[in-house]
Amino acid sequence: MKKRNLMTAGAAWLLALSLAACSAAAPQNTAPETAAETESAAAQTVSETESMTPETAAETESETETAESPETEESGTQTLPAQDRAGKPITVPEEVNTIISLAPATTQILCDLGLADKIVAVDSNSPMYAAQLSADVLQFNMMEPDLEQIMAAEADIVFVSTMSSQGGDDVFQPVRDAGVCVAEIPTSNSIEDVKKDVQFVADCVGMSAEGKALVDGMDAVIGEVSAIGENISDRKTVLFEISPAPYLYSFGTGVYLNEMIDLIGAKNVLADQEGWLSVTEESAVAANPDVILTSDNFSNEDPVAEILGREGWQNVTAVMEGQVAYIDNAASSLPNHHIVDALVEMAKAIYPDEYAGLE
């Protein structure tokens, strides 16, 4: 296994939580996207997670229409969104020269669009995932953003996630009232909505064609994987660990990672449950997965070895047969176009022979 820079334990726990935050305006299932600070924070998060489990009921018809068919305004040849991904009305400047991004997934999209030099401020976790950022870029605490400094930065647009407004209040209302365009992107839990998020960001910064190219790239990889996956009849069972024992965290249906397991031709052992889940060791062992995947890059230098050596797991099929693999944390945790990188890793780990030719 290649060596990786280890995140703090707390950092990874907020990674495991950010997709579990819900938008008050447009409730959605959410999942891991960002970071925190300490080991003790990690343990505390477990209990908090259970009370913050994302709603998994279907969205209302009006919300669905908003997400799938946002109103737009035409500016020359560029389509400017008139609503953000939370369904709130926004007025996007015709020219965007300065940007604040308070979500790592969005920061990655912006950097991949070649806009790193226009980003004047980010959340404190984004630099871990976007090497293109300036070393002296202004940083804000995502959980307690400094609104005065945000307004003082005079950005043309501020991209935010639901992590900053978990209490239900729109903490950015003063920024909106000051005339700044605040575009909220609730973390999506379906591949289709992730694509829409990518396109939305590109549309907001006047790069619709480039955004479409990113989405088309996603579709190409997904098409390759699904073409193979739909012909696999002997479906392996999979447990994907977002965080390891004793604070096991994973997911059931209604999460884009579960969709990815299905596309590959496998089955999530927790598919009988919904959303992001705290999992007991007993239930994980009883599920007896054929394959265990982990994105843990904070608690062990070698998470695969840790799983293979766990006391009480020696009779689990995946452990007995050595079918345990690490999946890149950033690619699997940040809901943007890079999830297809994780999709390829997962496919090769679960069915190495069938996906041997997949690039």
N, C-alpha and C positions, 0 to 999 in steps of 0.2 A: 504494500500500500504506500502511496506517495505521502510524504509528510505534508501536513497542512497547518496553517496558523490557527491556533486554538482560540476560540472566542471565550469570553467569560461565561460561567454557568448561567448567570442572570441574563446575559445577552441572548443566549440561545433560548431561554424561557420566554422572553418577549417575542422571539422568533416564533415560538410555539403558540403565542397568544394573539398576535396581531390579526391573524385571520379569524380569530374568535371574537373580535369586537364587532358590534352591530351599529349600523347607522340609525339614528333616531328617525330620520326622515324617510329612509327606505331600507327597512331591515333586510339584511342578507346574511347568509352564513359566511364566516370569515376564518382566516387561518394564519400560520406563522409568518410574520414578515419582518419584525424588527428586534431590538435588543434591550437588555437592562444591565445591571451592574454587579450583583454579588451572589455568592453561593446560597446565602440565606434567602435572598429574594427568589431564587429558583424554587426552594421548598415551599415558600409562602404562596407562590403562584399556583401550585397544584390545587389548593383549596379554593383560591379565587377563580380558577378556571371552571370548576364545576358550577359555580353560580353564574358564570358568564357564558355557558354553553350556547352557541349560536342557535337562533330559531331556524328550524329546518322546514317549516311548513311552506307551501307554495306561496309566492308573492301574489298580491291581488292583481286582477287583470289590468288595472290602470298602471300599476307599478311596472308590470311586464312591458306594457306598451312604451312606457317612458324609457326603460332600459334598452329596448330593442329598436325604437324609432325616435331618438331624440330630435327635438326641433333644431333646425340649423338656420343660419343666416349666411347669405352669399356675400363675399368680399372679393371682387374680381373673380379669379378662378379658384380661390381657396374657400372651402366650406368651414365656417366658424360655428362651433357648437353654441346653442342658445341655452342649453341645460347641461349641468355637470352630471357625473355618473350617479349621483344621489338624487337626481331629478330636480335640483334647485336651479332657478334661472340664473344665468351668468351673462355678462357682457365681456367677451374676449376682445382685447385690443387687436386692431388690425395688424399691428407690428409688435412683436415681442422681442425685446432686447435684453431684459433682465428677468431672471426666474428664481423663485424660491421653491424647493422641493422638500417636503417634510415626510417622505416615505421612500425607503430604499428601492422598492420596486419601480417607482416612478423615476427616481434619480437614474437608475440603470437605463431606462428607456430613453431619457433625455440625452444621456451620454452617448448611447449607441446611435442616436440621431445626429451626433456631432455637435451637441450644444453645451458641452461641459464649460466652455468659456463664458457662456451666458448665465450660468448658475451662480448667483451671488450668495446664497445661503442654503443649507440643508439641515436635516435632522442629524443628531450626533452619531447615528448608526450608518448613514449612507457612505461615509468614506471607507468603511470596511468592504463595501461591495462595488465601489466605483473608483478605480485607480486614476481615472482621467481628471478627477476633481483637482482644483488648485489646492495646494497645501495649506493656504491661509484662508480658505473659504469659511465664511461665518457659519457657526453651528448652533442649533437650538435643541433643547430637550423636547422631544416629541410629546412627552406626557405633560409638560408644563411649558408650552411655548411662550417666549417673551414677546407679547403682542406689540409693545412699544418699539422694540428693536426691529420687528418684522415690518412695521409700518415705516420706520426710519430708513429701512433698506430700499424703499421706493421701487419694489419689483413691479414689473408689468403684470405678472400673474404668480399666484401662490398655489401650488398643488399640495393638498392635504389628504390624509386618510382619516378613518374613523377612530384611530387610536387616540387622537388628541381630544376627542369628545365623548369618551366612554360614559361620562356621567349623564349623558342625554342632552346637555346644553351645547349649543353651538358656540364654542369658545372663540371662534373666529368672527363672530358677528361684528365686533368693533372694527375689525379690519375691513370687512365688507362695507360697513357704514362709512369708512374713510374713503370709499371709492375704489378700493383695490379688488381686482378680480380674484376671487378665491374659488378654486375648482376642487371639489371633493370627489375622491374616488374610493368608495367603500370596497374593501378587499373582496374580490369575486371568488366564488367557489365552483365555478364551472369553466371549462376550457373556452367555451364560446364567449363567456363574459370577460375572460382574460384577454381574448383577442380584441373585444370592444374597448377595453381599457387602453390597450396599446394604441389603437386607432384614435381614440379620444385625445390622448396626450399629443399625438402627432398633429391632429387637426387643430388643437389649441395653439400650437407653435408655428403654424403655417407650413407644415411638412406632411400633408395628407398622403402624397404619393410615396414618400419614404416610409410612412407608417404602414401603408398597404403592402409594401415590399416586406416588412417585418412579419406581417400577418400571413402573407403568402408563403414565406419561408416556414412558418409554423405549420401551415396546412400541408406543405409538401412532406415534412417529416411525419406528421400525423397520418397522412395517407399511406406512406411506406410501412409504418408500424401496423396500422389497422389491416392492411392487405395481408400481412403475415399472421397477425393475431386472430383474425376471423377464421383461419384454417387450422387453428390449434384445437384439437378435441380433448386432449388430456390436460385439463386446466390445473395448474399448480396453485396451491393456496399460499398467500403471502401475508406476513405481518410487517408493516412499515413502522419503525420506531422513530418518532420525532425526538423523543428524549428517552433515556434508558432507565432500567430499574435502579432504585426502587420507585422512581417517579415516572413510570411508563406513561407515555402520551402518544396517541395515535389518532386514527380517524375511521369513520364508517362511510356510509353513502352521503351524497350531497357535498362532496369535497373533490376538487379537481384531481387530486392525487389518486382518489378511488377510480375516477374515470380513466386515468392513465393505466392503472392496473388492469382494468377491463379491456382497454384497447390492445394491450399487450397479449391478451388471451389468458390471463390468470384471474384469480379470485381473491379479494380481500377477506381475510378470516373474520373481520369485524363488520362485514357488509350487512349484517342483520341489525346494525345500529346506525345512528345518524350523527353527522357532525363531527366535531373534534372531541376526543374522548380521553379521560384519564382511565388507565387500564391496570387492573391488579395483575401481579405476577401469576397468580393462580389461574386466572382466566386466560392469560396469554399462553401459559404452558398447556392448559387443557385444549386450547384451539389447535395445537400441534401443527403449526405451519410447515409447509414444504420448504419455504424460503423466508429468510428474515432479511429485510433491508433496514438500514439505519442511516440517518443524516446527522447523528450525534458527532459534533466536532468540538465539543467543549468539555466533556467530563473525562474522556479517556484519549490518550494519544493513539491508541489502537482500538477503536470501538468494536471492530470485528472480533479481535482476540478476546475482548471482554465478554462478548455474547457467547462465544464458543466455550469460554471457561466458567460460565455462571453456574453456581451451585443450584442443583435442582432442575436444570434445563438439559441434562445429559441425554434424556430420552426423547427430546423434541426432535422430530425428523430433520429439520433444518440444521440443527446442531450436530446430530449424529452423522449427517452426510456432508457437513461443511458447506452448506448452502446459505452463507451469510455474506452480505456485501455492503460496502459503504456507497451511498449516493450523495453526490455533491450537495452540500447544505444550501448554498445560495441558489443554485438552479432549481432545487425542489421546493424551497421555502418562499421565494419571492415570486408572486403571481404576475409574471410578465412573459415576454416571448422566449425567455430562457428556459421555461418549463419543458420545452421539447428537448433540451440538452439532457435534462434529468430523465425524460421519457426514454431516450436512447440508452442511457446508462442502466435504467431499470430493466428494459427489454433484454439487454445483453446479460444482465445478472440473473434473470429468471430463466430465460431460454437461450443460453449461449450458442447452441448449435443452430437453432432456427433463425437467430438474428445475427449470425456471424458476419454476414455481408453488409449489415447496416452501418452506414458511416455516421 
